[in-house]
Amino acid sequence: MATRKIIIKGQNHAVNSAITVTFDGVDISSGAVPAGVIDESDVWSTDDTAPVAIVEFEYNNADDTQETEHSLRIEVTAGQIRAGNIWVESTRDAAIANSYPKKFESEFVVDGVYYYTPGCTPPYAGRSESGLPELPERINILINDAEPIVIGSEGNYAGHTFLLSAGDTFACTVRVPAILSTYS
């Protein structure tokens, strides 16, 4: 069992935004969203609105030798946010990370913690060889208990952010890959 870090990326659109976040049914965060406020209309009209951490937490993963799945729930209790990708820690050991031929992009290294790249990339990708659809780090997404309707989505919502206002609930299953081990 190891302590793993998770970052939920997104944007804060109101000075009074507050959320309650549960992971596997355990309350891990409740209160004001720490991210700076950006106008919701700026998300699509400027290039400098990259998602930032709206929630960061650590948890003890029962089995780091294989992929595990966990329930995540974000309830917006005030204001408005945009919930995006989920970054899952791969390792804190630079020697392990540097043993791989493809190096981690600096964007996915935060304070000495290496994160898997979210979306339909390894370790989340690779299912298509077996005829299964590619699945990103978050699956089974529901907003207010209904599947979201997203134009241009192929059903897996990789890279999509979801606009949530007070009273809305975002729920999904988070895929947590095995902890990274030395490349061989």
Secondary structure, 3 states (H helix, E strand, C coil): CEEEEEEEEEEECCCCCEEEEEECCEEEEEEECCCCECCCCHHHHCCCCCCEEEEEEEEEECCCCCCEEEEEEEEEEECEEEEEEEEEEEECCHHHHHCCCCCCCHHHEECCEEECCCCCCCCCCCCHHHCCCCCCCEEEEEECCECCCCCCCCCCCCCCCEEEECCCEEEEEEEECCCCCCCC
